[in-house]
Amino acid sequence: MAIKQIKSVADIPTAELDDWGPVELPVSEQISQLHGRIINEHEDGSEAGIWECTPGTWTRQVMDAEISTFVKGHALFHPVDGETIDIKTGDTVYFDENSKGIWEVKETVRKAYLTFKRG
């Protein structure tokens, strides 16, 4: 397995990330746009990468467990069960598998993430 290093993730121009299109389940008139880069994929569907999202509100669809460190921006996550999570630059967030809720992106966010299968 190769070791991969991505320097200054927060400073990569959006134009250098892949265009992943709009979110699939928007719940506001402002439709978030996604950009990113997959750094590594595993045959079980786990992946690591960089993810960026513009402002808007939408339903989270990732049902794998995920850990992410946010390198820029501001967002709120409103879980179906529990208190709203206020996420800002420098925060690390863990989502257990099947975490459901609504993303409310206040200013464009970017994160380094790892999704993985549990069990």
N, C-alpha and C positions, 0 to 999 in steps of 0.2 A: 504494500500500500504506500502510495506517495504521500509525503507531507506537503500540504498546500498552505501558503500564507497569502492573505489579501491585506495589503497595507492601507491604512487610513480609510476604512470602510465608509465613514461618515462623509468623506470628501470625494468619493467617486461620483463623477457627473451622472445624472440620471440617464443621459443619452448613451452612456456606456453600459447600462443595464439592459436586459431584455425587456421588451414591452409585453406584459402579460395581460393587457386589456383591462376592461372594467370588472369590478367585483360582480359576482353572479347573483347575489341576493340583496340589492340595495333597499333601504327603508327610508331614504330621504331623496329629495329632488336632486341634490348634489351627489353625483355618482363617482365614487372613488375610483381612481385608476391605479393599477398595480404595475410595478417594475421589479425586476430581480435578477438574480443569477444563482443557478444551482451549482454548488461547489462539488458535491458528492452525492451519489444515489446508491442505495443498497437494494439488492434483489427483493427484500421484504417490503419495500416501499418507503423505508426511512430515507430522509434526505437532510442535507445541511446546505445552507445558502444564505443569501442576502435578500431581503424583502423590503420593498418601499411601497407606501400607500399614501395617496393624496387625501385631502379632507373629504368627509362624507360619513354616512351612517349606514351600516349593513350588518347582516347576520353572519356570524362565524360558521365556517363549514368544515374546518380541519378537525377530524375526530381522533387523530393520533395524539399521543402525548407530545408535548412540545416545551422546549426551554428556549428563551429568546433574551438577548441583551439588546436594548434599544440604544442606538448611537446618535439618534437625532429625532426631534419632534415631540409632539404631545398628543396623547389619546386617552380616552376613557374606555374601559371594558365593563359592560354591564352584564354580569353572569346571570343566568336564569335563576340560580340559587346562590344567594350571597350578596355581599356589599360591592358597590362599584369600585373598580380598581383604577386609580389615577396614575398613568404611566408617562414618565418623562425621560429625557436623555439621561443615560447612565443606569437606568433601572433594568433589572433582570426579572423576568416573569416566567413561572412554570405553569403550564396548563396540563392538568391530568387528562387522560384519554376521555373522549366524549364530553369535553367541556363545551357547554353551549351558552350563547349569549349574543349581545349586540356590541359591535365596535362603533365608537364615535370618535373619529379622527379629527382633532381640532386643528393641528398643523401637520404637514407631511411628516410621517414617521419612517424611520429606517431601522431595521434590526438585523442582527446575525442570529440565525435560528438553527435548531436541530429538531426535527420531528422523528419520532420513533415508535415502534410497536412495543406494547407491554405484554408480558405473558409468555 
